Amino acid sequence: MTGSIAAIGAGLAAIGAGVGIGKIGSSAMEGIARQPEAASKIQTAMLIAAAFVEAVALFAVVVALIAN
């Protein structure tokens, strides 16, 4: 039973990361469309934020699998 709960937790972490990165990407594209001259700054901030989201999602997956 605990194995399936860990799998559900890992899946939820992956879904959350996908939603978070999608939101970051869409907001960055909207910002670049509004201010094309700030594209490099927006892109840098977007990549850093996406890296943090991925790190938190990876941590959540590891915790879900270790809690097994």
For each residue, the residues with C-beta under 8 A, 3 or more apart:
1: 4 5
2: 5 6 67 68
3: 6 7 68
4: 1 7 8
5: 1 2 8 9
6: 2 3 9 10 64 65 67 68
7: 3 4 10 11 64
8: 4 5 11 12
9: 5 6 12 13 60 61 63 64 67
10: 6 7 13 14 60 61 64 65
11: 7 8 14 15
12: 8 9 15 16 60
13: 9 10 16 17 57 60 61 64
14: 10 11 17 18 57 61
15: 11 12 18 19
16: 12 13 19 20 57 60
17: 13 14 20 21 53 54 56 57
18: 14 15 21 22
19: 15 16 22 23
20: 16 17 23 24 53 57
21: 17 18 24 25 50 53 54
22: 18 19 25 26
23: 19 20 26 27
24: 20 21 27 28 46 49 50 53
25: 21 22 28 29 46 50
26: 22 23 29 30
27: 23 24 30 31 46
28: 24 25 31 32 42 43 45 46
29: 25 26 32 33
30: 26 27 33 34
31: 27 28 34 35 38 42
32: 28 29 35 36 38 39 42 43
33: 29 30 36
34: 30 31
35: 31 32 38 39 42
36: 32 33 39
37:
38: 31 32 35 41 42
39: 32 35 36 42 43
40: 43 44
41: 38 44 45
42: 28 31 32 35 38 39 45 46
43: 28 32 39 40 46 47
44: 40 41 47 48
45: 28 41 42 48 49
46: 24 25 27 28 42 43 49 50
47: 43 44 50 51
48: 44 45 51 52
49: 24 45 46 52 53
50: 21 24 25 46 47 53 54
51: 47 48 54 55
52: 48 49 55 56
53: 17 20 21 24 49 50 56 57
54: 17 21 50 51 57 58
55: 51 52 58 59
56: 17 52 53 59 60
57: 13 14 16 17 20 53 54 60 61
58: 54 55 61 62
59: 55 56 62 63
60: 9 10 12 13 16 56 57 63 64
61: 9 10 13 14 57 58 64 65
62: 58 59 65 66
63: 9 59 60 66 67
64: 6 7 9 10 13 60 61 67 68
65: 6 10 61 62 68
66: 62 63
67: 2 6 9 63 64
68: 2 3 6 64 65
